[in-house]
Amino acid sequence: MNLDNNHKNATEKELYKIKHLLRVKLIPELDELDNKLKTNTVEDIIEDHPEMDKIIRKRKEISKELELWQKKIDLMNMQNN
């Protein structure tokens, strides 16, 4: 929306926030989950952390969505430069 309204600075700030959230929070947490899944069963993890059930079960969908967001961000970065 900001880009459509010629608010380049606001757009860049929002892109930075999203990229930062992905890099600092989401990707490391998903990597940690992947590592836990290598050494533990899904059932064991869910037993210890029931709130992770939906995340574990939708891990592939989350990864696809993450890739899509990264591609969109990269595309917007290219357009802004």
Secondary structure by P-SEA (a helix, b strand, c coil): ccccccaaaaaaaaaaaaaaaaaccaaaaaaaaaaaaacccaaaaaaacccaaaaaaaaaaaaaaaaaaaaaaaaaaaaac
